[in-house]
Each structure stands twice: as C-alpha cells, then as structure tokens.
Amino acid sequence: MSSPSKRREMDLMKLMMSDYKVETVNDGMQEFLVEFRGPQES
C-alpha cells in the first residue's frame, strides 16, 4: 500500500495536468487550491 504523501503527490500531478486551475501554497505539496467550475447558468 502506498503512503498518503505519495497518493497526494500523484493526485496533485493529475490535477495539474488536467484543465483545472491549481495553485500551491508556499510552493509546497501539503496545501493547494483547486478551482472547480460549475455550470455556466449557476
């Protein structure tokens, strides 16, 4: 079983390679912000 930090790194990399806007806090991988877009009508 992989460690939680490896899982976090993999998930973050997948988000960064997708169309989501991802910002890391203090250039680290512990905290990050992801912008999810909702439907245009809402």
PEWO-V928956 format. One line per field, one symbol per residue. phi: phi as a letter, one per 20 degrees, with the letter a starting at -180 (. if undefined). psi: psi as a letter, one per 40 degrees, with the letter a starting at -180 (. if undefined). burial: # if it has 16 or more other ideal C-beta (glycine too) atoms within 10 Angstrom, else .. A space follows every 50 residues. Layout:
phi: ???
psi: ???
burial: ???
//
This chain:
phi: .efgffffffffffffeeefecceellddfcbdcedeefffe
psi: hiidddddddddddddeaeihhhihffiedhihhhhhaide.
burial: ...........#..............................
//
